Amino acid sequence: MNNPIHILVAEDDSDISRLLCSIIKKSGYIPQPAFSGTEALLYLEQRQWSMLLLDLMLPGMTGEELLQQIAGRDDMSVIIISAKGEPQTKVSALRAGADDFITKPFDVEEVSARIDSHLRLYSRIAQSALPSVLQHQGLVLHRDAMSVTANGAELTLTVLEFEILSLLLSAPKKVFTKANLYERVWHEPYYGDDNTVNVHMSNLRSKLTKAAPGSEFIETVWGIGYRLKP
């Protein structure tokens, strides 16, 4: 089963928001509506997103302001869907970091096709961007050989333990919530079952401790999740 794909819909018109969310659901993705720029920013800070559909004329924080706030984030695609169709608006939005611009009123099939197209592109970029060797402190993980060493000692990990460690090593400073871990490793929606993640994380940590006594590689960030120890 593939990773669930989460798409944030920042659109203050409830009818258009409902329509966009239904297009997303029909394609097999998971939509999340946000009705202001401020609400959208809160959602963006809470989890990883595959895509943002962004209206420019939003209350609170405009779409342009939100684009500025998330400048430099290259982990998701941004498609503007706006009634502001002037060439200068389009050029400014694309220069500010948007990947595409769809003018309202839009064609449902076109929106669906463009979403699919950008998701495919981002998926290819993400795959090619992953290094085959990941390292942090005394940890070395070889993706191709599916091998891990801790301070030079070889570890025998299950596939899920390997994937958890690989994910943590892919962003050493990031705190991964249990929802992040579950959805990215188990490739299923997370419904609050902490136990599965806790058990695998506990097994992984005890194997690391056994291989490298006295070293602590993974730390718990209470109330949030886990990350590699800085």
C-alpha positions as CSV (number, residue, x, y, z in Angstrom):
1,M,0.0,0.0,0.0
2,N,1.3,3.5,-0.9
3,N,1.8,6.4,1.5
4,P,-1.4,8.2,2.1
5,I,-1.3,11.6,0.2
6,H,-2.5,14.5,2.3
7,I,-3.5,17.7,0.4
8,L,-4.3,21.0,2.2
9,V,-7.0,23.1,0.6
10,A,-6.7,26.8,1.6
11,E,-10.0,28.3,0.2
12,D,-12.4,30.5,2.1
13,D,-15.4,29.9,-0.2
14,S,-17.1,26.8,1.3
15,D,-18.7,25.7,-2.0
16,I,-15.4,25.8,-3.9
17,S,-13.6,24.2,-0.9
18,R,-16.2,21.3,-0.9
19,L,-15.7,20.9,-4.6
20,L,-11.9,20.8,-4.4
21,C,-12.1,18.3,-1.5
22,S,-14.4,16.0,-3.5
23,I,-12.0,16.1,-6.5
24,I,-9.1,15.2,-4.1
25,K,-11.1,12.3,-2.5
26,K,-12.2,10.9,-5.9
27,S,-8.5,10.6,-6.8
28,G,-7.8,8.6,-3.7
29,Y,-6.1,11.4,-1.7
30,I,-6.9,12.9,1.7
31,P,-8.1,16.5,1.7
32,Q,-8.0,19.0,4.6
33,P,-9.9,22.2,4.2
34,A,-8.6,25.5,5.7
35,F,-10.7,28.6,5.5
36,S,-8.1,31.3,6.2
37,G,-4.3,31.8,5.6
38,T,-3.7,31.7,9.3
39,E,-5.5,28.4,9.7
40,A,-3.6,27.0,6.7
41,L,-0.3,28.0,8.3
42,L,-1.2,26.1,11.5
43,Y,-2.0,23.0,9.5
44,L,1.3,23.3,7.5
45,E,3.2,23.4,10.8
46,Q,1.5,20.3,12.2
47,R,2.3,17.6,9.7
48,Q,3.9,16.8,6.3
49,W,1.8,17.6,3.2
50,S,2.1,16.4,-0.3
51,M,0.4,19.5,-1.8
52,L,-1.2,22.8,-1.0
53,L,-4.1,24.2,-3.1
54,L,-4.0,27.9,-2.4
55,D,-6.5,30.7,-3.0
56,L,-4.9,34.1,-3.0
57,M,-7.8,36.1,-1.6
58,L,-7.9,34.6,1.9
59,P,-9.0,36.3,5.1
60,G,-6.5,36.7,8.0
61,M,-3.3,36.1,6.0
62,T,-3.5,36.4,2.2
63,G,-2.4,33.6,-0.1
64,E,0.6,35.8,-1.2
65,E,1.6,36.3,2.5
66,L,1.3,32.6,3.1
67,L,3.5,31.9,0.1
68,Q,6.2,34.1,1.6
69,Q,5.9,32.3,5.0
70,I,6.6,28.9,3.4
71,A,9.2,30.1,0.9
72,G,12.1,27.6,0.8
73,R,9.9,24.5,1.6
74,D,10.6,22.1,-1.2
75,D,8.8,19.1,0.3
76,M,5.4,19.8,-1.3
77,S,3.8,21.1,-4.5
78,V,1.9,24.4,-4.4
79,I,-0.9,25.1,-6.9
80,I,-2.6,28.5,-6.8
81,I,-6.4,28.4,-7.6
82,S,-7.5,32.0,-7.9
83,A,-9.9,34.4,-9.6
84,K,-7.0,36.9,-9.9
85,G,-6.0,35.8,-13.4
86,E,-3.9,38.8,-14.5
87,P,-0.6,37.8,-16.0
88,Q,1.4,39.9,-13.4
89,T,-0.4,38.0,-10.6
90,K,0.5,34.7,-12.1
91,V,4.1,35.6,-12.7
92,S,4.5,37.0,-9.1
93,A,3.0,33.8,-7.6
94,L,5.1,31.5,-9.7
95,R,8.2,33.5,-8.9
96,A,7.3,33.4,-5.1
97,G,7.4,29.6,-5.2
98,A,4.1,28.3,-6.6
99,D,4.4,25.4,-9.0
100,D,1.3,26.1,-11.0
101,F,-1.6,28.6,-11.4
102,I,-5.2,27.6,-12.2
103,T,-7.7,30.5,-12.9
104,K,-11.2,30.4,-11.5
105,P,-13.7,29.3,-12.8
106,F,-11.9,26.0,-13.3
107,D,-12.6,22.7,-15.1
108,V,-12.9,19.8,-12.6
109,E,-11.0,17.4,-14.9
110,E,-8.2,19.8,-15.5
111,V,-7.7,20.4,-11.7
112,S,-7.7,16.6,-11.1
113,A,-5.1,16.1,-13.9
114,R,-2.8,18.8,-12.7
115,I,-2.9,17.5,-9.1
116,D,-1.9,14.0,-10.4
117,S,0.8,15.5,-12.6
118,H,2.5,17.5,-9.9
119,L,2.3,14.6,-7.4
120,R,4.0,12.4,-9.9
121,L,6.7,15.0,-10.4
122,Y,7.3,15.5,-6.7
123,S,7.4,11.8,-6.1
124,R,10.2,11.4,-8.7
125,I,12.2,14.3,-7.3
126,A,11.8,12.9,-3.7
127,Q,13.0,9.4,-4.8
128,S,16.0,10.7,-6.7
129,A,17.0,13.1,-3.8
130,L,17.4,10.4,-1.2
131,P,21.0,9.6,-0.6
132,S,21.9,5.9,-0.5
133,V,24.0,6.3,2.7
134,L,22.6,8.2,5.7
135,Q,24.8,9.2,8.7
136,H,24.4,10.9,12.1
137,Q,26.8,10.8,15.0
138,G,27.9,7.1,15.1
139,L,25.0,5.8,13.0
140,V,25.6,4.7,9.4
141,L,22.7,3.4,7.3
142,H,23.2,1.9,3.8
143,R,19.9,1.9,2.0
144,D,21.0,-0.3,-0.9
145,A,22.6,-2.9,1.3
146,M,19.8,-2.6,4.0
147,S,22.6,-2.5,6.6
148,V,23.1,-0.4,9.8
149,T,26.0,0.1,12.1
150,A,26.1,1.9,15.4
151,N,29.6,3.0,16.5
152,G,30.9,0.4,14.0
153,A,28.8,-2.5,15.4
154,E,26.5,-4.2,12.9
155,L,22.7,-4.2,13.8
156,T,20.1,-6.8,12.7
157,L,16.9,-4.8,12.2
158,T,13.4,-5.8,10.9
159,V,12.2,-4.0,7.8
160,L,10.0,-1.7,9.9
161,E,12.8,-0.9,12.3
162,F,15.0,-0.1,9.3
163,E,12.4,2.2,7.8
164,I,11.9,4.0,11.1
165,L,15.6,4.6,11.5
166,S,15.9,5.6,7.9
167,L,13.1,8.2,8.3
168,L,14.8,9.7,11.4
169,L,18.1,9.8,9.6
170,S,16.6,11.5,6.6
171,A,15.9,14.6,8.7
172,P,18.1,14.5,11.8
173,K,16.8,17.7,13.3
174,K,13.1,17.0,12.8
175,V,10.8,15.8,15.5
176,F,8.6,13.1,14.0
177,T,5.2,12.7,15.6
178,K,3.8,9.2,16.0
179,A,1.4,10.0,13.2
180,N,4.3,11.0,10.9
181,L,6.1,7.8,11.7
182,Y,3.1,5.5,11.3
183,E,1.9,7.0,8.0
184,R,5.3,7.1,6.5
185,V,6.5,3.6,7.7
186,W,3.3,1.6,7.8
187,H,1.8,3.4,4.8
188,E,-1.6,3.6,6.4
189,P,-3.7,6.4,7.9
190,Y,-3.0,6.9,11.6
191,Y,-6.0,6.6,14.0
192,G,-4.2,7.2,17.3
193,D,-2.8,3.7,18.0
194,D,0.4,4.7,19.8
195,N,1.1,1.1,20.9
196,T,2.3,-0.1,17.4
197,V,4.9,2.8,17.1
198,N,5.9,2.5,20.8
199,V,6.7,-1.2,20.6
200,H,8.8,-0.9,17.4
201,M,10.6,2.2,18.7
202,S,11.4,0.4,22.0
203,N,12.8,-2.7,20.1
204,L,14.9,-0.4,17.8
205,R,16.3,1.5,20.8
206,S,17.2,-1.6,22.7
207,K,19.1,-3.0,19.7
208,L,21.0,0.3,19.4
209,T,21.8,0.2,23.1
210,K,23.0,-3.4,22.8
211,A,25.2,-2.6,19.8
212,A,26.6,0.6,21.3
213,P,26.4,0.6,25.1
214,G,26.5,4.0,26.6
215,S,25.3,5.8,23.5
216,E,21.8,7.2,23.1
217,F,20.9,7.8,19.5
218,I,17.1,8.5,19.6
219,E,15.4,10.8,22.1
220,T,11.8,11.2,23.1
221,V,10.4,14.7,22.8
222,W,7.6,14.5,25.4
223,G,4.1,15.1,24.1
224,I,5.3,15.3,20.5
225,G,7.3,12.3,19.3
226,Y,10.9,11.2,18.5
227,R,14.0,12.5,16.9
228,L,17.7,11.7,16.7
229,K,19.7,13.0,19.6
230,P,21.5,16.2,18.6
